[in-house]
Amino acid sequence: MKSDLFEADHLAYADAVRGFVAREVVPHLDRWEEEREIGRAVWTAAGGQGLLGLAVPERFGGSGVTDYRFRAVLINELARVGASSLQSGFSTNDDIVLNYLLRLADEEQSARWLPGFTTGETIGAIAMSEPGTGSDLQGITTTATRVDGGWSLSGSKTFITSGILADLVIVVARNDVTAGSKGFTLLVVEEGMDGFRRGRKLRKVGLQAQDTAELFFDDVFVPDANVLGGVGSGFAHLMDSLPLERLGIALAGQFSAEAVLRWTVDYVRERRAFGKAIADFQNTSFTLADHITRTEACRAYLDRAVRQFNEGALTAEDAAKTKLIATENQWAVTDACVQLHGGYGYMLEYPVGRAFTDARIQRIYGGTNEIMKLIIGRHELAAAPRP
């Protein structure tokens, strides 16, 4: 069943994005994986072609396009070539960091920070996770203490996407230990602030080219001008931002699953065993039929979620459902397709092998899928009619 999500403008945009990916991404994929870092050149190239920061208002250098289907196009085209690491970095910038700034930054902050998100000159990060917290955001111990003219920030964060390259980091800090969920504030830490240190670049199972780091804040002075949103409103801001983050993760999973299935169909048609194409074995046919059908059904759900987001109607619970269904399906598809590739599926020279290692984090970040089930279950049980 063919998706009807994209219209003529999106398809024309997809052609332009596909050309960019062929020129600026595909030739560098192996080098990025080996070096465990994606240089800034591809960011500024993407910015120069108008692929980043689409939602930034025109007065700050953007195009003001808020139709999320254009973002979905970019996610899809990167998934087609297996560029999961770059997609992760771009999504962190546009679906997370920029999402916070567009909703919460005042006019002065917007003028300072937004233009760089359209040119690719500003790479952002969000610093939530800590060594002892994981998905338990209310367990954050990084502290912001009031001082003259601003805040003194102390603590550490880990698993920070784009942590090495980031020019701007939105840090979640506890400013009042007695206020519960109303005791958190978002502070924007910029490159060059005294006491801001980057730790080691973390070694990961997948997404090798995407830099993930530890960050340390040793009495960093953050001026009042860098408080994002209201003091004490940080936790509420986090909750408001999670639906888009989870939708982006879901789409990355969906489009990766679709790409893996395309690669596998091509492979089993060509690869021969016992005198015939692998595609001619009943097990191959049944396995692909099952996963293609499930993936198309999942796509229909995600298409609807994108439309709901565009209408401002995507709920936190439905966003959790999109992440849960898409990333679980991605994992099932990728595992099955590695099996159909046999030994070659375990080789990183084949895109399916890289997709397998890259896929594992999808069920963890943005809130683990166990947390997604809790969110969904609590909502549905509370909404269910009582007997």
C-alpha positions in Angstrom: 0.0 0.0 0.0 1.5 3.3 -1.1 1.8 6.1 1.4 -0.1 9.3 0.5 1.7 11.5 3.0 3.7 13.6 0.6 2.3 16.0 -2.0 3.9 17.5 -5.1 6.0 20.1 -3.1 7.3 17.4 -0.8 8.3 15.2 -3.7 10.1 18.0 -5.5 11.9 18.8 -2.2 12.8 15.1 -2.0 14.5 15.3 -5.4 16.7 18.1 -4.2 17.5 16.4 -0.9 18.4 13.2 -2.8 20.9 15.1 -4.9 22.4 16.6 -1.8 22.7 13.2 -0.1 24.4 11.7 -3.2 27.0 14.5 -3.3 27.6 15.4 0.3 26.8 12.3 2.3 27.2 9.0 0.5 30.9 9.5 -0.5 31.8 10.2 3.2 29.8 7.6 5.1 32.7 5.0 5.5 35.2 7.7 6.5 32.8 9.2 9.1 32.3 5.7 10.6 36.0 5.1 10.8 36.8 8.5 12.3 33.8 8.3 14.7 32.8 11.9 13.8 31.0 13.8 11.2 32.8 17.1 10.4 31.1 20.5 10.1 31.4 20.7 6.3 28.2 18.6 5.8 26.3 20.8 8.2 27.1 24.0 6.4 26.5 22.3 3.1 23.0 21.3 4.3 22.4 24.8 5.6 23.5 26.3 2.3 21.0 24.2 0.5 18.2 25.2 2.9 17.8 21.8 4.5 18.2 22.9 8.1 16.1 25.0 10.4 13.1 25.2 8.1 10.8 26.3 10.9 12.9 29.3 11.8 11.0 32.5 11.1 12.1 34.5 8.1 13.3 37.5 10.2 15.9 35.2 11.7 17.1 33.7 8.4 14.7 30.7 8.0 11.9 30.0 5.7 9.2 29.7 8.4 8.0 26.3 7.0 6.3 24.4 9.8 4.9 21.5 7.7 6.7 18.6 9.3 6.4 16.6 6.2 9.5 18.4 4.8 11.5 17.2 7.8 10.1 13.7 7.2 11.5 13.9 3.7 15.0 14.6 4.9 14.8 11.8 7.5 13.6 9.4 4.7 16.4 10.3 2.3 19.1 9.9 4.9 17.6 6.5 5.8 17.7 5.4 2.2 21.5 5.5 2.2 22.0 4.2 5.8 23.1 7.6 7.1 21.7 7.1 10.6 24.4 8.9 12.4 24.0 12.1 10.4 20.2 11.8 10.7 20.5 11.6 14.5 22.6 14.7 14.6 20.3 16.7 12.3 17.2 15.5 14.3 18.8 16.5 17.6 19.2 20.0 16.1 15.8 20.4 14.4 13.4 18.2 16.4 14.8 18.8 19.9 17.1 21.8 20.4 15.5 24.1 17.8 12.0 23.0 19.0 12.9 24.3 22.5 14.2 27.6 21.1 11.3 28.2 18.8 8.8 27.7 21.7 10.7 29.3 24.5 13.4 31.8 23.4 12.6 35.5 23.7 13.3 38.0 20.9 16.8 38.7 22.0 17.7 35.1 22.4 16.1 34.2 19.1 18.2 36.9 17.3 21.3 35.4 18.9 20.8 31.7 18.4 18.3 31.0 15.6 20.2 32.2 12.5 23.0 29.6 13.0 20.5 26.8 13.0 19.5 27.6 9.4 23.1 28.0 8.1 24.4 24.9 9.8 27.0 27.0 11.7 25.4 26.2 15.1 25.2 22.7 16.3 23.1 22.2 19.4 22.7 19.5 22.1 20.3 18.8 24.9 21.8 17.7 28.2 19.3 15.7 30.3 20.7 12.3 31.1 23.1 11.8 34.0 25.2 8.8 35.0 22.6 7.9 37.7 19.3 8.9 36.2 18.7 7.5 32.7 15.0 7.9 31.9 14.2 9.2 35.5 14.4 12.9 34.7 13.2 13.8 38.2 16.3 12.2 39.6 18.6 14.9 38.0 21.2 16.2 40.4 23.0 18.9 38.3 22.3 22.1 40.2 21.8 25.7 39.3 22.5 28.1 42.3 21.4 31.7 42.1 24.2 34.2 42.0 24.4 37.9 41.1 23.3 38.3 37.5 22.7 34.7 36.8 23.3 31.1 37.9 26.2 28.9 38.9 25.8 25.6 37.2 27.5 22.4 38.6 27.1 18.8 37.6 27.7 16.3 34.8 25.7 14.8 32.0 26.3 11.7 29.8 25.1 10.1 26.6 24.9 13.6 25.0 24.2 13.5 21.3 26.5 16.0 19.4 28.3 16.6 22.7 31.7 17.0 21.1 30.7 19.4 18.3 27.9 21.3 20.0 28.2 25.1 20.2 25.1 25.5 22.3 23.8 23.1 25.0 20.4 23.3 26.7 21.1 22.0 30.2 18.4 20.7 32.5 19.3 21.7 36.1 17.7 21.5 39.5 17.3 25.0 40.9 15.1 24.1 44.0 15.4 20.8 45.8 12.2 21.5 47.7 9.9 22.2 44.7 9.6 18.7 43.2 8.9 18.9 39.4 8.7 22.7 39.7 12.3 22.9 40.8 14.0 22.5 37.4 15.2 25.2 34.9 16.7 25.1 31.4 20.0 27.0 31.0 21.7 27.5 27.7 25.5 26.9 28.0 27.6 28.2 25.1 31.0 27.2 23.9 33.7 29.1 25.7 32.0 29.5 29.0 34.4 29.1 31.9 34.0 25.7 33.7 32.3 24.0 30.8 34.2 20.9 29.8 33.7 18.0 27.4 34.6 14.6 28.5 35.5 11.6 26.4 33.8 10.7 23.2 31.8 7.6 24.2 32.2 4.3 22.3 28.9 2.9 21.3 27.4 -0.2 19.8 26.1 1.7 16.8 25.8 5.2 15.3 29.6 5.2 15.3 29.9 8.4 13.3 27.6 10.4 15.5 29.5 12.0 18.4 28.2 11.2 21.8 29.9 12.6 24.9 30.1 13.3 28.6 29.8 17.0 29.6 30.9 18.6 32.8 29.9 21.9 34.4 32.2 23.2 37.1 30.6 26.3 38.6 29.7 27.6 35.2 28.3 31.1 35.3 25.2 31.2 33.2 23.8 34.7 32.8 20.1 35.4 33.3 20.0 36.2 29.5 20.6 32.4 28.9 17.7 31.1 31.0 15.3 29.4 28.5 11.6 29.7 29.5 10.6 30.3 33.0 12.6 29.6 36.2 11.2 26.4 37.7 9.4 25.5 34.5 12.0 23.2 33.1 10.3 19.9 33.7 7.1 21.2 32.1 9.0 22.4 29.1 10.6 18.9 28.8 7.2 17.2 28.8 5.9 19.6 26.1 8.9 18.9 23.9 8.9 15.1 24.0 6.1 14.4 21.5 8.1 15.9 18.6 11.3 14.2 19.7 9.5 10.8 19.8 7.8 11.4 16.5 11.2 12.0 14.9 12.6 8.8 16.4 9.6 6.9 15.2 10.1 8.2 11.6 13.8 7.4 11.7 12.8 3.8 12.7 10.1 3.6 10.1 12.2 4.8 7.2 15.1 2.7 8.2 12.9 -0.4 8.2 11.6 0.4 4.8 15.2 0.9 3.5 16.4 -2.4 5.0 13.5 -4.2 3.4 14.4 -2.7 0.0 18.0 -3.8 0.4 17.0 -7.3 1.4 14.6 -7.8 -1.5 17.3 -6.8 -3.9 19.8 -9.1 -2.1 17.6 -12.3 -2.0 16.8 -11.9 -5.7 20.5 -12.0 -6.6 22.0 -14.3 -4.0 21.8 -18.0 -4.8 21.9 -21.1 -2.7 21.3 -24.8 -3.5 20.9 -23.9 -7.1 18.3 -21.2 -6.9 17.7 -17.6 -5.7 17.2 -17.2 -2.0 14.0 -15.4 -2.9 12.6 -18.7 -4.3 12.6 -20.3 -0.9 9.3 -20.3 0.9 10.8 -19.2 4.2 12.2 -16.1 2.5 8.9 -15.3 0.9 6.9 -15.7 4.1 9.4 -13.7 6.2 9.4 -10.8 3.8 5.6 -10.9 3.3 5.1 -10.7 7.1 7.5 -7.8 7.6 6.5 -5.8 4.6 2.9 -6.0 5.6 3.6 -5.0 9.2 5.8 -2.1 8.1 3.2 -0.8 5.7 0.6 -0.9 8.5 3.1 0.9 10.7 3.6 3.5 8.0 -0.1 4.3 7.9 -0.1 5.0 11.6 2.9 7.2 11.4 1.5 9.1 8.4 -1.5 9.9 10.5 0.7 11.0 13.4 2.6 13.4 11.2 -0.7 14.9 10.0 -1.8 15.1 13.7 1.4 16.9 14.6 0.9 19.4 11.8 -2.6 20.2 13.1 -1.2 20.6 16.7 -3.2 17.6 17.8 -0.5 14.9 18.5 -0.8 14.0 22.1 2.0 12.8 24.4 0.3 9.3 24.5 0.0 9.0 20.7 3.6 10.2 20.3 4.6 7.4 22.7 2.7 4.9 20.6 4.4 6.0 17.4 7.9 5.5 19.0 6.9 2.2 20.5 5.4 0.7 17.3 7.9 2.0 14.9 11.1 1.2 16.8 9.9 -2.3 17.8 9.0 -2.9 14.2 12.4 -1.5 13.0 14.2 -4.0 15.3 12.2 -7.0 14.2 12.6 -6.1 10.5 16.4 -5.5 10.8 17.0 -8.7 12.7 15.0 -10.8 10.2 16.8 -9.1 7.3 20.2 -9.7 8.7 19.2 -13.4 9.0 18.2 -13.4 5.3 21.6 -12.0 4.4 23.3 -14.9 6.2 27.0 -14.3 7.0 27.1 -11.2 4.8 24.4 -9.6 7.0 26.9 -9.6 9.9 29.5 -7.7 7.8 29.6 -3.9 8.2 30.4 -3.6 4.5 26.8 -4.4 3.9 24.4 -1.6 4.9 22.1 -4.1 6.7 24.8 -4.9 9.2 25.3 -1.2 10.0 21.6 -0.7 10.2 21.4 -3.5 12.7 23.8 -1.9 15.2 22.4 1.5 14.6 18.9 0.3 15.3 19.5 -0.9 18.9 19.5 2.6 20.5 16.1 3.4 19.0 14.2 1.5 21.7 16.3 3.3 24.4 16.7 7.0 23.8 13.9 9.5 23.8 12.6 7.5 26.8 12.9 3.7 26.8 10.1 1.7 25.2 9.3 0.4 28.7 8.6 4.0 29.6 6.4 4.4 26.5 4.3 1.4 27.6 3.9 3.0 31.0 2.7 6.3 29.5 0.3 4.5 27.1 -1.0 2.1 29.8 -1.6 4.8 32.4 -3.5 6.9 29.9 -5.6 4.1 28.5 -6.5 2.7 31.9 -7.4 6.2 33.2 -9.5 6.8 30.1 -11.3 3.5 30.0 -14.9 3.4 31.2 -15.3 1.8 34.6 -17.4 -1.3 35.0 
